[in-house]
Amino acid sequence: MNILQERMSQYRAPQEAKAMGIYPYFRVIESDQDTEVVINGKKVMMFGSNSYLGLTNHPKIKEASKKAIDKYGSGCAGSCFLNGTLDLHKELEHKLAAYVNKDEAIVFSTGFQVNLGVISAVTGRKDYIILDERDHASIIEGSRLSFSKVYKYKHNDPFYLEKTLKNCDANQIKMIIVDGIFSMEGDIVKLPEIVEIAKKYNASIMVDDAHSLGVLGKNGCGTADHFGLNDNVDLIMGTFSKSLASIGGFIAGDFDTINYLRHHSRSLIFSASMTPAAAASVIAALEIIQDEPERIENLWKITNYARQRIKDLGFDTGLSETPIIPLYVRDQFKTFKLTQGLFEAGVFVNPVVSPAVSSSDTLIRFNLMATHTTDQVDRAIDTIKKISKNLNII
């Protein structure tokens, strides 16, 4: 056994969790991503999906995907920088730019690659990247690849953001990067306050709208629109794997910045293009969102209903105000036990533990979809109540 193998063999946490019957990851789904899924031949109610609008099995999206495969094949066989740009990609970029009210957009193969490639390229050695301490992991990784100085400020706290900006060189780029909706806590960024501070210190703003598209703003077009601050946000990032029912991501902004990123973003230039089927799926999803506004209305109705029921049980849901509802357990073992108990009772939820959150903030992440019914929510919450009481969580 060499040194690498020896060191890797010492990592036993998954095996130990499996031995205790509480390992909650890589559960294999045998059906489409709907409000119910099939796992090991058994139907389970899905409250762990990011498909906020319930579009992943929409017939129009599936048909668009099939047609794209028939016309373009299964893949692009190269980077968009060289041989991998389709007219389908350009159509999608134009539609995305219009959707989020920006000059231009670039599509990437995954949302993670967007943040890696944009954040590492957009600022230089003497510049600053300023992050909310609870920004998504892809934002953190992108900042690590940058040569810029990276600072973090206390979560969603404008006072600490301003305190950080005071220590930055006024003559250098100061890029503030925030989630629109924070993916674990479910709260919305305090964008109006951030915009005012950014103006004061001549800073720029990038918003990661991964969990905001299809949820916030007119026709679900995001956080900046939700607050009426589109002209005050420099870059808008989004993913396709949530409300847009596919896989991939994009960055949108002004012509000059997007032009620069097209020629400097390494995760764009050195990765194969998103597949034709994926691109066609997103185009269809954008059309459905605008044609069926009732989906967003249904999402908020079921979200508000579920949140009130969960609060009535006595759960701490933090500052959540979106379809992401955290149920704080604050104990890693009990978080896993609750997840497994719910799964065995037919309710799929996601456990969130360190390092995704601090060890004192472990939680169950309860996600709503526009297609959930009140009956499904009631059955899930009744099950949560029963098992949580047995574990002395509530």
KETORFI-654529 format. One record per residue (C-alpha): residue number from 1; residue in three letters; x, y, z. Coordinates in nm, 3 decimals, decimal comma, always signed. Layout:
N
SEPA;NUM;ALA;X;Y;Z
...
This chain:
394
SEPA;1;MET;+0,000;+0,000;+0,000
SEPA;2;ASN;+0,151;+0,337;-0,101
SEPA;3;ILE;+0,119;+0,661;+0,095
SEPA;4;LEU;-0,186;+0,781;-0,099
SEPA;5;GLN;-0,370;+0,452;-0,050
SEPA;6;GLU;-0,280;+0,441;+0,317
SEPA;7;ARG;-0,409;+0,791;+0,378
SEPA;8;MET;-0,732;+0,732;+0,186
SEPA;9;SER;-0,795;+0,408;+0,374
SEPA;10;GLN;-0,814;+0,605;+0,698
SEPA;11;TYR;-1,131;+0,780;+0,583
SEPA;12;ARG;-1,403;+0,562;+0,732
SEPA;13;ALA;-1,694;+0,801;+0,800
SEPA;14;PRO;-1,923;+0,666;+0,523
SEPA;15;GLN;-1,863;+0,305;+0,627
SEPA;16;GLU;-1,936;+0,389;+0,990
SEPA;17;ALA;-2,261;+0,567;+0,897
SEPA;18;LYS;-2,367;+0,272;+0,681
SEPA;19;ALA;-2,297;+0,033;+0,968
SEPA;20;MET;-2,530;+0,241;+1,189
SEPA;21;GLY;-2,796;+0,246;+0,917
SEPA;22;ILE;-2,799;+0,624;+0,884
SEPA;23;TYR;-2,598;+0,688;+0,564
SEPA;24;PRO;-2,813;+0,937;+0,365
SEPA;25;TYR;-2,625;+0,995;+0,038
SEPA;26;PHE;-2,629;+0,861;-0,319
SEPA;27;ARG;-2,982;+0,719;-0,287
SEPA;28;VAL;-3,062;+0,573;-0,628
SEPA;29;ILE;-3,382;+0,702;-0,793
SEPA;30;GLU;-3,550;+0,479;-1,050
SEPA;31;SER;-3,806;+0,727;-1,187
SEPA;32;ASP;-3,841;+1,086;-1,304
SEPA;33;GLN;-3,792;+1,380;-1,063
SEPA;34;ASP;-4,150;+1,443;-0,957
SEPA;35;THR;-4,326;+1,504;-0,626
SEPA;36;GLU;-4,302;+1,127;-0,584
SEPA;37;VAL;-4,005;+0,917;-0,691
SEPA;38;VAL;-3,932;+0,545;-0,691
SEPA;39;ILE;-3,639;+0,414;-0,487
SEPA;40;ASN;-3,581;+0,039;-0,450
SEPA;41;GLY;-3,918;-0,017;-0,612
SEPA;42;LYS;-4,096;+0,190;-0,347
SEPA;43;LYS;-4,270;+0,526;-0,392
SEPA;44;VAL;-4,130;+0,807;-0,177
SEPA;45;MET;-4,256;+1,166;-0,151
SEPA;46;MET;-3,983;+1,397;-0,277
SEPA;47;PHE;-3,910;+1,701;-0,061
SEPA;48;GLY;-3,542;+1,724;-0,151
SEPA;49;SER;-3,561;+1,836;-0,515
SEPA;50;ASN;-3,449;+2,172;-0,654
SEPA;51;SER;-3,707;+2,145;-0,934
SEPA;52;TYR;-3,900;+2,438;-0,790
SEPA;53;LEU;-4,147;+2,464;-1,079
SEPA;54;GLY;-4,183;+2,090;-1,131
SEPA;55;LEU;-4,076;+2,104;-1,496
SEPA;56;THR;-3,834;+1,812;-1,525
SEPA;57;ASN;-4,098;+1,581;-1,668
SEPA;58;HIS;-4,295;+1,841;-1,865
SEPA;59;PRO;-4,388;+1,692;-2,207
SEPA;60;LYS;-4,285;+2,007;-2,397
SEPA;61;ILE;-3,936;+1,994;-2,245
SEPA;62;LYS;-3,894;+1,623;-2,314
SEPA;63;GLU;-4,006;+1,672;-2,673
SEPA;64;ALA;-3,764;+1,963;-2,725
SEPA;65;SER;-3,480;+1,750;-2,590
SEPA;66;LYS;-3,562;+1,462;-2,824
SEPA;67;LYS;-3,582;+1,691;-3,128
SEPA;68;ALA;-3,243;+1,842;-3,043
SEPA;69;ILE;-3,084;+1,499;-3,029
SEPA;70;ASP;-3,239;+1,410;-3,365
SEPA;71;LYS;-3,097;+1,726;-3,525
SEPA;72;TYR;-2,761;+1,775;-3,348
SEPA;73;GLY;-2,674;+1,437;-3,197
SEPA;74;SER;-2,588;+1,361;-2,838
SEPA;75;GLY;-2,297;+1,601;-2,783
SEPA;76;CYS;-2,087;+1,882;-2,929
SEPA;77;ALA;-1,747;+1,709;-2,932
SEPA;78;GLY;-1,558;+2,016;-2,819
SEPA;79;SER;-1,542;+2,349;-2,646
SEPA;80;CYS;-1,767;+2,634;-2,753
SEPA;81;PHE;-1,443;+2,833;-2,800
SEPA;82;LEU;-1,348;+2,611;-3,093
SEPA;83;ASN;-1,588;+2,368;-3,258
SEPA;84;GLY;-1,865;+2,331;-3,000
SEPA;85;THR;-2,091;+2,635;-3,051
SEPA;86;LEU;-2,433;+2,556;-3,196
SEPA;87;ASP;-2,695;+2,798;-3,321
SEPA;88;LEU;-2,901;+2,648;-3,038
SEPA;89;HIS;-2,649;+2,781;-2,784
SEPA;90;LYS;-2,664;+3,129;-2,934
SEPA;91;GLU;-3,045;+3,124;-2,930
SEPA;92;LEU;-3,037;+3,026;-2,563
SEPA;93;GLU;-2,786;+3,300;-2,478
SEPA;94;HIS;-3,002;+3,566;-2,642
SEPA;95;LYS;-3,312;+3,445;-2,459
SEPA;96;LEU;-3,134;+3,432;-2,124
SEPA;97;ALA;-2,997;+3,784;-2,163
SEPA;98;ALA;-3,345;+3,913;-2,239
SEPA;99;TYR;-3,493;+3,711;-1,951
SEPA;100;VAL;-3,266;+3,870;-1,689
SEPA;101;ASN;-3,254;+4,212;-1,863
SEPA;102;LYS;-2,883;+4,217;-1,948
SEPA;103;ASP;-2,694;+4,292;-2,270
SEPA;104;GLU;-2,552;+3,949;-2,328
SEPA;105;ALA;-2,505;+3,603;-2,173
SEPA;106;ILE;-2,273;+3,302;-2,199
SEPA;107;VAL;-2,383;+2,944;-2,133
SEPA;108;PHE;-2,159;+2,693;-1,954
SEPA;109;SER;-2,183;+2,315;-1,914
SEPA;110;THR;-2,262;+2,338;-1,541
SEPA;111;GLY;-2,348;+2,608;-1,291
SEPA;112;PHE;-2,041;+2,519;-1,086
SEPA;113;GLN;-1,824;+2,591;-1,389
SEPA;114;VAL;-1,982;+2,934;-1,425
SEPA;115;ASN;-1,866;+3,043;-1,083
SEPA;116;LEU;-1,526;+2,880;-1,124
SEPA;117;GLY;-1,463;+3,044;-1,460
SEPA;118;VAL;-1,613;+3,387;-1,398
SEPA;119;ILE;-1,490;+3,459;-1,046
SEPA;120;SER;-1,136;+3,343;-1,119
SEPA;121;ALA;-1,115;+3,563;-1,430
SEPA;122;VAL;-1,304;+3,884;-1,363
SEPA;123;THR;-1,062;+4,047;-1,115
SEPA;124;GLY;-0,684;+4,082;-1,098
SEPA;125;ARG;-0,401;+4,058;-0,846
SEPA;126;LYS;-0,459;+4,398;-0,688
SEPA;127;ASP;-0,837;+4,368;-0,682
SEPA;128;TYR;-1,080;+4,237;-0,422
SEPA;129;ILE;-1,345;+3,966;-0,406
SEPA;130;ILE;-1,586;+4,010;-0,117
SEPA;131;LEU;-1,809;+3,719;-0,022
SEPA;132;ASP;-2,097;+3,653;+0,213
SEPA;133;GLU;-1,974;+3,384;+0,452
SEPA;134;ARG;-2,260;+3,155;+0,346
SEPA;135;ASP;-2,213;+3,184;-0,029
SEPA;136;HIS;-2,234;+2,861;-0,228
SEPA;137;ALA;-1,931;+2,632;-0,241
SEPA;138;SER;-1,880;+2,703;-0,612
SEPA;139;ILE;-1,834;+3,074;-0,532
SEPA;140;ILE;-1,577;+2,986;-0,267
SEPA;141;GLU;-1,389;+2,761;-0,509
SEPA;142;GLY;-1,394;+3,027;-0,780
SEPA;143;SER;-1,247;+3,280;-0,540
SEPA;144;ARG;-0,969;+3,036;-0,448
SEPA;145;LEU;-0,862;+3,020;-0,812
SEPA;146;SER;-0,842;+3,398;-0,834
SEPA;147;PHE;-0,524;+3,593;-0,768
SEPA;148;SER;-0,728;+3,866;-0,599
SEPA;149;LYS;-0,757;+3,935;-0,229
SEPA;150;VAL;-1,060;+3,752;-0,088
SEPA;151;TYR;-1,257;+3,873;+0,213
SEPA;152;LYS;-1,569;+3,730;+0,376
SEPA;153;TYR;-1,825;+3,922;+0,578
SEPA;154;LYS;-2,088;+3,812;+0,829
SEPA;155;HIS;-2,391;+3,653;+0,664
SEPA;156;ASN;-2,632;+3,900;+0,508
SEPA;157;ASP;-2,504;+4,180;+0,732
SEPA;158;PRO;-2,457;+4,514;+0,550
SEPA;159;PHE;-2,270;+4,661;+0,848
SEPA;160;TYR;-1,989;+4,405;+0,815
SEPA;161;LEU;-1,989;+4,439;+0,437
SEPA;162;GLU;-1,924;+4,811;+0,468
SEPA;163;LYS;-1,661;+4,749;+0,734
SEPA;164;THR;-1,483;+4,520;+0,488
SEPA;165;LEU;-1,505;+4,766;+0,199
SEPA;166;LYS;-1,348;+5,041;+0,410
SEPA;167;ASN;-1,027;+4,838;+0,414
SEPA;168;CYS;-1,007;+4,809;+0,033
SEPA;169;ASP;-0,807;+5,027;-0,203
SEPA;170;ALA;-1,051;+5,276;-0,356
SEPA;171;ASN;-0,873;+5,254;-0,694
SEPA;172;GLN;-0,911;+4,878;-0,742
SEPA;173;ILE;-1,202;+4,657;-0,845
SEPA;174;LYS;-1,414;+4,546;-0,551
SEPA;175;MET;-1,645;+4,261;-0,658
SEPA;176;ILE;-1,919;+4,174;-0,408
SEPA;177;ILE;-2,054;+3,825;-0,478
SEPA;178;VAL;-2,371;+3,699;-0,311
SEPA;179;ASP;-2,635;+3,431;-0,345
SEPA;180;GLY;-2,977;+3,567;-0,435
SEPA;181;ILE;-3,142;+3,298;-0,223
SEPA;182;PHE;-2,901;+3,126;+0,013
SEPA;183;SER;-2,918;+2,759;-0,070
SEPA;184;MET;-2,913;+2,610;+0,279
SEPA;185;GLU;-3,086;+2,877;+0,488
SEPA;186;GLY;-3,352;+2,984;+0,235
SEPA;187;ASP;-3,323;+3,356;+0,311
SEPA;188;ILE;-3,299;+3,629;+0,047
SEPA;189;VAL;-2,995;+3,854;+0,015
SEPA;190;LYS;-3,039;+4,211;+0,140
SEPA;191;LEU;-2,972;+4,346;-0,206
SEPA;192;PRO;-3,107;+4,702;-0,158
SEPA;193;GLU;-2,867;+4,763;+0,130
SEPA;194;ILE;-2,578;+4,603;-0,060
SEPA;195;VAL;-2,647;+4,824;-0,363
SEPA;196;GLU;-2,636;+5,140;-0,151
SEPA;197;ILE;-2,306;+5,038;+0,007
SEPA;198;ALA;-2,161;+4,936;-0,331
SEPA;199;LYS;-2,243;+5,281;-0,472
SEPA;200;LYS;-2,073;+5,447;-0,177
SEPA;201;TYR;-1,748;+5,254;-0,231
SEPA;202;ASN;-1,765;+5,222;-0,612
SEPA;203;ALA;-1,791;+4,843;-0,586
SEPA;204;SER;-1,942;+4,597;-0,834
SEPA;205;ILE;-2,201;+4,328;-0,761
SEPA;206;MET;-2,247;+3,974;-0,888
SEPA;207;VAL;-2,559;+3,781;-0,784
SEPA;208;ASP;-2,576;+3,402;-0,798
SEPA;209;ASP;-2,941;+3,338;-0,889
SEPA;210;ALA;-2,917;+2,959;-0,892
SEPA;211;HIS;-3,208;+2,922;-0,650
SEPA;212;SER;-3,382;+3,248;-0,744
SEPA;213;LEU;-3,467;+3,190;-1,111
SEPA;214;GLY;-3,825;+3,072;-1,140
SEPA;215;VAL;-3,884;+3,182;-0,781
SEPA;216;LEU;-3,822;+3,557;-0,742
SEPA;217;GLY;-3,906;+3,851;-0,968
SEPA;218;LYS;-4,152;+3,896;-1,253
SEPA;219;ASN;-4,181;+3,564;-1,441
SEPA;220;GLY;-3,918;+3,432;-1,201
SEPA;221;CYS;-3,637;+3,630;-1,362
SEPA;222;GLY;-3,442;+3,671;-1,040
SEPA;223;THR;-3,334;+3,866;-0,735
SEPA;224;ALA;-3,241;+4,194;-0,902
SEPA;225;ASP;-3,582;+4,215;-1,066
SEPA;226;HIS;-3,749;+4,121;-0,738
SEPA;227;PHE;-3,604;+4,435;-0,582
SEPA;228;GLY;-3,621;+4,651;-0,896
SEPA;229;LEU;-3,242;+4,682;-0,898
SEPA;230;ASN;-3,141;+4,521;-1,226
SEPA;231;ASP;-2,937;+4,823;-1,341
SEPA;232;ASN;-2,739;+4,814;-1,015
SEPA;233;VAL;-2,619;+4,455;-1,049
SEPA;234;ASP;-2,322;+4,402;-1,282
SEPA;235;LEU;-2,335;+4,026;-1,328
SEPA;236;ILE;-2,618;+3,775;-1,289
SEPA;237;MET;-2,534;+3,407;-1,271
SEPA;238;GLY;-2,788;+3,126;-1,296
SEPA;239;THR;-2,813;+2,750;-1,325
SEPA;240;PHE;-3,037;+2,526;-1,535
SEPA;241;SER;-3,053;+2,232;-1,294
SEPA;242;LYS;-3,326;+2,378;-1,074
SEPA;243;SER;-3,629;+2,568;-1,204
SEPA;244;LEU;-3,507;+2,537;-1,565
SEPA;245;ALA;-3,520;+2,157;-1,560
SEPA;246;SER;-3,190;+2,074;-1,729
SEPA;247;ILE;-2,818;+2,106;-1,655
SEPA;248;GLY;-2,574;+2,390;-1,721
SEPA;249;GLY;-2,544;+2,752;-1,624
SEPA;250;PHE;-2,490;+3,104;-1,751
SEPA;251;ILE;-2,346;+3,445;-1,674
SEPA;252;ALA;-2,515;+3,763;-1,798
SEPA;253;GLY;-2,391;+4,122;-1,795
SEPA;254;ASP;-2,284;+4,413;-2,014
SEPA;255;PHE;-2,129;+4,360;-2,357
SEPA;256;ASP;-1,771;+4,441;-2,259
SEPA;257;THR;-1,759;+4,220;-1,949
SEPA;258;ILE;-1,917;+3,926;-2,128
SEPA;259;ASN;-1,677;+3,972;-2,421
SEPA;260;TYR;-1,384;+3,961;-2,179
SEPA;261;LEU;-1,515;+3,648;-2,005
SEPA;262;ARG;-1,568;+3,468;-2,337
SEPA;263;HIS;-1,194;+3,495;-2,397
SEPA;264;HIS;-1,060;+3,448;-2,044
SEPA;265;SER;-1,288;+3,208;-1,855
SEPA;266;ARG;-1,091;+2,884;-1,842
SEPA;267;SER;-1,383;+2,661;-1,740
SEPA;268;LEU;-1,562;+2,782;-2,054
SEPA;269;ILE;-1,271;+2,765;-2,297
SEPA;270;PHE;-1,138;+2,427;-2,180
SEPA;271;SER;-1,468;+2,240;-2,127
SEPA;272;ALA;-1,698;+2,080;-2,380
SEPA;273;SER;-2,019;+2,269;-2,458
SEPA;274;MET;-2,348;+2,185;-2,291
SEPA;275;THR;-2,531;+1,915;-2,483
SEPA;276;PRO;-2,789;+2,002;-2,749
SEPA;277;ALA;-3,063;+1,828;-2,549
SEPA;278;ALA;-2,980;+2,030;-2,238
SEPA;279;ALA;-2,981;+2,360;-2,429
SEPA;280;ALA;-3,313;+2,282;-2,599
SEPA;281;SER;-3,463;+2,186;-2,262
SEPA;282;VAL;-3,376;+2,525;-2,114
SEPA;283;ILE;-3,527;+2,713;-2,409
SEPA;284;ALA;-3,849;+2,516;-2,364
SEPA;285;ALA;-3,847;+2,577;-1,987
SEPA;286;LEU;-3,813;+2,953;-2,037
SEPA;287;GLU;-4,114;+2,947;-2,268
SEPA;288;ILE;-4,322;+2,744;-2,021
SEPA;289;ILE;-4,238;+2,977;-1,731
SEPA;290;GLN;-4,370;+3,271;-1,929
SEPA;291;ASP;-4,673;+3,081;-2,065
SEPA;292;GLU;-4,772;+2,927;-1,729
SEPA;293;PRO;-4,731;+3,196;-1,461
SEPA;294;GLU;-4,958;+2,997;-1,233
SEPA;295;ARG;-4,666;+2,766;-1,159
SEPA;296;ILE;-4,485;+3,038;-0,965
SEPA;297;GLU;-4,811;+3,132;-0,792
SEPA;298;ASN;-4,863;+2,769;-0,689
SEPA;299;LEU;-4,505;+2,747;-0,564
SEPA;300;TRP;-4,555;+3,039;-0,327
SEPA;301;LYS;-4,895;+2,917;-0,208
SEPA;302;ILE;-4,764;+2,574;-0,114
SEPA;303;THR;-4,446;+2,725;+0,034
SEPA;304;ASN;-4,636;+2,959;+0,265
SEPA;305;TYR;-4,871;+2,678;+0,370
SEPA;306;ALA;-4,583;+2,439;+0,449
SEPA;307;ARG;-4,378;+2,699;+0,636
SEPA;308;GLN;-4,665;+2,786;+0,868
SEPA;309;ARG;-4,737;+2,420;+0,942
SEPA;310;ILE;-4,370;+2,352;+1,019
SEPA;311;LYS;-4,346;+2,656;+1,246
SEPA;312;ASP;-4,659;+2,541;+1,428
SEPA;313;LEU;-4,471;+2,224;+1,520
SEPA;314;GLY;-4,213;+2,435;+1,701
SEPA;315;PHE;-3,929;+2,393;+1,452
SEPA;316;ASP;-3,673;+2,670;+1,416
SEPA;317;THR;-3,678;+2,760;+1,046
SEPA;318;GLY;-3,431;+3,046;+1,079
SEPA;319;LEU;-3,483;+3,340;+0,845
SEPA;320;SER;-3,617;+3,135;+0,554
SEPA;321;GLU;-3,866;+3,315;+0,331
SEPA;322;THR;-3,851;+3,096;+0,020
SEPA;323;PRO;-3,931;+2,737;-0,093
SEPA;324;ILE;-3,612;+2,627;+0,086
SEPA;325;ILE;-3,723;+2,565;+0,446
SEPA;326;PRO;-3,450;+2,461;+0,691
SEPA;327;LEU;-3,557;+2,254;+0,992
SEPA;328;TYR;-3,277;+2,312;+1,239
SEPA;329;VAL;-3,182;+2,002;+1,437
SEPA;330;ARG;-2,840;+2,124;+1,562
SEPA;331;ASP;-2,713;+1,770;+1,616
SEPA;332;GLN;-2,542;+1,576;+1,338
SEPA;333;PHE;-2,638;+1,228;+1,459
SEPA;334;LYS;-3,004;+1,325;+1,507
SEPA;335;THR;-3,004;+1,496;+1,167
SEPA;336;PHE;-2,901;+1,167;+1,006
SEPA;337;LYS;-3,144;+0,967;+1,221
SEPA;338;LEU;-3,432;+1,197;+1,126
SEPA;339;THR;-3,339;+1,175;+0,756
SEPA;340;GLN;-3,329;+0,795;+0,766
SEPA;341;GLY;-3,649;+0,768;+0,969
SEPA;342;LEU;-3,832;+0,991;+0,724
SEPA;343;PHE;-3,696;+0,798;+0,429
SEPA;344;GLU;-3,815;+0,468;+0,573
SEPA;345;ALA;-4,157;+0,629;+0,628
SEPA;346;GLY;-4,173;+0,745;+0,266
SEPA;347;VAL;-4,044;+1,105;+0,285
SEPA;348;PHE;-3,724;+1,207;+0,104
SEPA;349;VAL;-3,544;+1,509;+0,253
SEPA;350;ASN;-3,183;+1,623;+0,248
SEPA;351;PRO;-2,962;+1,639;+0,558
SEPA;352;VAL;-2,725;+1,936;+0,576
SEPA;353;VAL;-2,424;+1,901;+0,803
SEPA;354;SER;-2,071;+2,039;+0,834
SEPA;355;PRO;-1,899;+2,171;+0,622
SEPA;356;ALA;-2,211;+2,289;+0,433
SEPA;357;VAL;-2,318;+2,454;+0,759
SEPA;358;SER;-2,146;+2,489;+1,095
SEPA;359;SER;-2,159;+2,181;+1,320
SEPA;360;SER;-2,398;+2,367;+1,551
SEPA;361;ASP;-2,642;+2,444;+1,268
SEPA;362;THR;-2,715;+2,101;+1,119
SEPA;363;LEU;-3,055;+2,086;+0,958
SEPA;364;ILE;-3,305;+1,910;+0,737
SEPA;365;ARG;-3,360;+2,095;+0,410
SEPA;366;PHE;-3,728;+2,076;+0,316
SEPA;367;ASN;-3,783;+2,190;-0,045
SEPA;368;LEU;-4,114;+2,275;-0,207
SEPA;369;MET;-4,220;+2,237;-0,569
SEPA;370;ALA;-4,504;+2,409;-0,749
SEPA;371;THR;-4,654;+2,067;-0,816
SEPA;372;HIS;-4,672;+1,954;-0,451
SEPA;373;THR;-5,025;+1,918;-0,316
SEPA;374;THR;-5,144;+2,020;+0,030
SEPA;375;ASP;-5,218;+1,652;+0,096
SEPA;376;GLN;-4,854;+1,559;+0,025
SEPA;377;VAL;-4,732;+1,843;+0,246
SEPA;378;ASP;-4,965;+1,740;+0,528
SEPA;379;ARG;-4,858;+1,376;+0,512
SEPA;380;ALA;-4,489;+1,472;+0,508
SEPA;381;ILE;-4,518;+1,717;+0,797
SEPA;382;ASP;-4,725;+1,474;+1,006
SEPA;383;THR;-4,446;+1,219;+0,956
SEPA;384;ILE;-4,180;+1,476;+1,046
SEPA;385;LYS;-4,373;+1,558;+1,364
SEPA;386;LYS;-4,397;+1,194;+1,474
SEPA;387;ILE;-4,031;+1,104;+1,414
SEPA;388;SER;-3,897;+1,434;+1,551
SEPA;389;LYS;-4,083;+1,382;+1,876
SEPA;390;ASN;-3,945;+1,029;+1,904
SEPA;391;LEU;-3,594;+1,174;+1,866
SEPA;392;ASN;-3,666;+1,458;+2,115
SEPA;393;ILE;-3,599;+1,719;+1,847
SEPA;394;ILE;-3,927;+1,897;+1,913
